[in-house]
Amino acid sequence: MTEEAKKKAPAKKAAPKAAPKAAAKKAEKAPKSGKTVTVEQIGSPIAREASQRATLIGLGLNKLHRTRTLEDTPCVRGMIHKVRHLVRVVDAA
């Protein structure tokens, strides 16, 4: 063997570990109002836009006639509005 083959590659230095970030703490959630909305999937996501399929998954629905009780927030209401032709609001308590 030649001298070049005997030489080893230089050892890699370990990356320095970052200090724990203060911003990484769990975000404080707004107090729950106790209002819920129950939705049922009545339409198939087949031949729909990928964003509509993803919205159904975000709502926790993936098969026909499945129901899900969700917290009644503007975010959830917006998701329901986006796929309103595929879901039915069963109960808004």
Backbone hydrogen bonds, N-H to C=O, Kabsch-Sander energy under -0.5 kcal/mol:
donor,donor_aa,acceptor,acceptor_aa,energy
6,K,2,T,-1.3
7,K,3,E,-1.2
24,A,21,K,-0.7
25,K,22,A,-1.1
37,V,70,L,-2.8
38,T,91,D,-3.6
39,V,37,V,-0.5
39,V,68,R,-2.5
40,E,88,R,-2.6
41,Q,66,R,-2.1
42,I,40,E,-0.5
42,I,86,L,-2.9
43,G,86,L,-2.0
48,R,45,P,-1.5
53,R,49,E,-1.7
54,A,50,A,-2.5
55,T,51,S,-1.9
56,L,52,Q,-2.0
57,I,53,R,-1.9
58,G,54,A,-2.3
59,L,55,T,-1.6
60,G,57,I,-1.1
61,L,56,L,-2.9
65,H,41,Q,-3.0
66,R,63,K,-1.3
68,R,39,V,-2.2
70,L,37,V,-3.2
70,L,68,R,-0.6
72,D,35,K,-2.1
73,T,71,E,-1.4
77,R,73,T,-2.6
78,G,74,P,-2.1
79,M,75,C,-1.8
80,I,76,V,-2.5
81,H,77,R,-2.4
82,K,78,G,-1.8
83,V,79,M,-1.4
84,R,81,H,-1.1
86,L,83,V,-2.2
87,V,83,V,-1.1
88,R,40,E,-2.5
90,V,38,T,-2.6
90,V,88,R,-0.8
91,D,38,T,-1.3
93,A,36,T,-1.1
93,A,91,D,-0.6
